[in-house]
């Protein structure tokens, strides 16, 4: 009887030793996934469910050892909710450290220079990792009230850039960051503006910058375009820029600006109305803001697209007409 009991104890000890050895080996064993795995810990999720989820995701094959390790390391109650990217090759200790660190996966959304506010909203709405709170025009009005600028049109008020965020971030938070960034950049550039510009407020400069953004994609031309438009403002001449007309047409614009469109009486028609339009027509980038506030000196009052992405600048109407005949009328069938 004593011999049988001893045998049982020996076998039990062997099982324990084997289990301990297996546990110790599991600590050093790399995770099972050969490719990065995106894994989400839900808010309030327990350790056992996390371990089970890791097994289902193909990251580990021994969930109980993971649970035991978490207790052994003092991390059982320190794992933070969120979305993590688990790289292949890390061991269990580093995986626990990742979950305890809260270094959750970052997503990104890019708001492009020259986009309208509607295009920015479309980009946000197409990002599935965001929490979507802006789904109607009334939501936009609520957004501007939240920004304490209920009187403003949202157009052009959000700085174009790439914004990083974690899963579940509200879209309004991205827009608030973009709004604050535009306000800060505009204020800084306004302080560095050259003297005697025909702008009453920083908003005037923002409007001009939005026009420059839409008028040319060539960085080396922005200040020259700004110079022409500023001189036209000073002289009381109409700006006569097509992008403002197109913006005023809205959904009526079909991609082809016709002669009759230039007669459409909207507040944004700079052929019919002198001065700046009432609001920006797009979101300008930093280069266009700087151009609007530091236009190139000169005496040109006109420019026309050459067809290669650049423009020909002219001092007089006759020179301009000659350039139009050369670069525009030659394209007409």
N, C-alpha and C positions, 0 to 999 in steps of 0.2 A: 504493500500500500504506500509505504514511504517512497519506494522507488518510483512508483507511478506518479506520485505528486511531484517528485523531483523532475521527472521527465516533462511533466506539464509546465513546470516553472521554467525549465530550460527552453522549451519550445516557445513559451510566452515571451521570454527574454529575447529569443532569436527574432521573433516577430517584431518586438519593439525596436530592437537594434536595426532590423531591416527597414522598418518604417522611418526611424530617425535618419538612417543613411539616405533613404529615398527623399526625405524632406530636405536634408542638407544639399543633396545633388540638385533638387528642384530649384533651390534658391539661386544656384549658379547657372542653371540651364537657360539658354536663350528662349525667348518667346517663340511660338510655333509659326507665326505668320511670316511668309517669305516676302510679302509686299506691305507697304504702310497700310494700316487699318484705322479707319475713323470709328471711334467708340465714344458713345455718349453716356455719361452718368447723370441720371435724372435727379432732380431735386428731391431729397428725402429718401433716395434709394439706399437699401441696406447692403451691408458688405457681402452677404451670401448671394444676393441677387446680382451684384456687380460681378462676383466671381463666376456665377452661372452664365452671365452675359458674355464674359470674356471667353468662356469655353465655346459658347455658341458662335462667337465671332471667329473662332479658330486661332485665338491668341494663346490660350493655355489649355492643357488637357487634364489638369489636376486641380479643380477649383478649391478643394478643401485645404490643400497645401498653401494655396494663395491666401485663404482666410486665416490659416494658422500663422503664416508669415506676417500678415498685417497686424495681428495681435502681438506677435513676438517683437515687431519693430515699433510698436506703440503708435501705429498709423490707422488703426481700425476705425477711429472716429474722426479722422482728419482728412478723409478723401473728399475732395470738392466736386460739386456738380459742374457739368459743362461738357463740351465736345473736345475730345483729345485725338491727336493723330499719333498712333503707336508705331514707331519705326521697327523694322525687323532687326533682330539681333540683340536687343537689350535684354537684361536679365530681370527677374521678378522684383528685386530690390529697387532697381531704377524705374521700373513700371510703377511701383507704389509711390516712389518719390515724385514721379510725374503727376500722378493723381493728387497727391498731397500739396503739390506746388501751386495748383490752379493755373498752370500755363496752358490754357485752353487754345484750341485751334482758332486761327485768325482767318476771317473771310475778307474779301475786298470788293468794293464797288467804285467804279471810275465815273466821275462826272466830267465830261469833255468840254474843253474850251469851245465857245461858240454855240453850245447847246441852248435851246430854250428851256424854260422851266418845265414845260410839258415833256420834253425829251428826258430831262433829269428824273421826273417822276416815273416815266416808263422804265428807266434803268433800275430804279429802286424797286419798282413793283415786280420786275423780272428776277430779282435776287431772292431765291427761296429761303435763305438763311435769315433774312430780316423779318421782324414782326411788322406786318402792314397795317398802319393806322390811317393812312391817307388814301381813301378810296373814292372820295367825292369832292366837289368844289367847296362844300361847306367845311370839309376837313382842312383845306388850304387856308380858308379864312380863319379857322381856329389856330392853325399853325402861326399865322402872322400875328394873331392876338397874343399867343404864347411868347412870341419874340418881342412883344411890346411895340410892334410896328403895324398895327391893324390898318393904318391909313395907306400903307404901301402896296403896290403891285409886287408880287413875288419875283417878277421877271428880272434876271440879272443880279439878284441879291445873294447868290450862293456860289462860293468860290469853286471853280473847276479843279479837281485834284482826285487822287486815289485815296479813299478812306477805308481804313481797316476796322473790323468790328468782330465781335463774337456772336455766335448763333443766338437768335432771339432778341437781338438789339432792335428797338423800334426805329422805323424809318425816320421818324421825326427827330431822333437823336442825331442821325447823320446830317439831316438838313440844318439842325441847330449848329452843329460843328462847322458846316460849310458857310452858314450865315455869319457866324462869329468870325470866321477866317476872312471872309470878304470885307466885313466891317473893319477889321484890324488892318488888313493890307491897304484898303482904300484910305484909311486915316493916315497911315504911315507915308504912303505915296503923295497924299495931298500936302503933307508938311514939307515934302521935298520938291514941290512943283516950281516951275519957273514963274517969273513975275509977269503980270499983266495978261493973264489968260482970260478969255471971255466967258468964264464960268462964275456963277454966283455961289454955288455950293459944291461940295464933293459929289452930290448926286448928279450934277451936270457933267462932271468928269466921268462918272460911271456910265452915263448914257453915251457920251462920246466914245469911250473905250469899247462899248458894245458894238458900236457902228464900225470902228476900226477893225475889231475882231472879225466881223462878217465881210469887210471889204477886201481884206488881203490875208493870205495865209503865209506870206513871205516875211520872215522876221525883219529883214533888212529894209522893208518898205513901210513898216508900221509908223515910224516917226515921220516919214515923208507924207504919207496919207494924212496923218494927224495935222501936219503943217498946212496942207491944202484946206482941210475942213475948218481949222481954226481961223485961217485968213478969210475964208468965205463968211464965217460967223462975224468976224470983226467988220467986214465990208457990208454986212446986211444982205448978202447974197443967199439964196436958198441953197441948202446943202446938195440936193438932187442926188441922193444915193439910193440905188435900187433896193438894197436889203430892208430899208425902212418901209418902202412901199410894199414889198412882199410880206413883211410882218403884219402890216395893217390889213392886207387882204385876207389873212388867216386861211381858212379852208377853201376860200375861193381861188387861191393860187394853185395852179395845176402843174407847176414846173416850168411854165413858159410865160415870161413876163412880156405882155403885149403893150402896144402903144396906148390903147384905151385904159389899161391898168394904171398908167401914170396919171390919169385924170380922176381916179377913184378918190373921193374926198373922205379920207380917214385922217385922224389926228397924226398918223405916222407917215403921211405922204409928204416927204421933204421936197417934192417938186412944187406942191401947191402951198405949203406952209413954211414960212421962214423960221429959222432958229432950230433948236433941238426938238426932237419928238418928246412926248410927255413922260416916257419911261424907257429904260433899256430895252433892247430887242433880243438880247441873248446874254449869256454869262461870259464876260471878258476874262482872259487870263492876265497874269502879271505883266507880260510884255505889252499888251494893249493898254493896260492902265498906265504904265510908265510912258508910253508913247503919247497918250492923251494929255498927260501932265508935263511932258517934255517934248513938244513937237519940234521937228527939224526946222531950222530957219530957212528962208528962201522966198521966192516970189511967184511960184507956180500956183495957179488957181484951178487947174483942171487935171484930170487924169482919165485914161481909158485903158481897158484891159487889152493886153497884147495877144492873148490867146495861149500863152505859155505859163500862166499863173502869175505873171508880173504885170506892171502897168507902165504906160508912157505918160510922163508928166509934162504939162505945158503951161507957159506963162500967159498966153493970150488966147482969145477965142479962135482966131484964125489958125494958130498952131494946133489947137485942140481939134478943130474941124478937119484939118489935114491928117491928124493922127487917127481920128474916127474913120475917115475914108480909107486909110491904109490898113487899119487893124480890124475894123468892124464890117464895113460895107463890102470888103473883099470876100467875106465869109458868106454873104447872102447869095442864095441861088439865083 
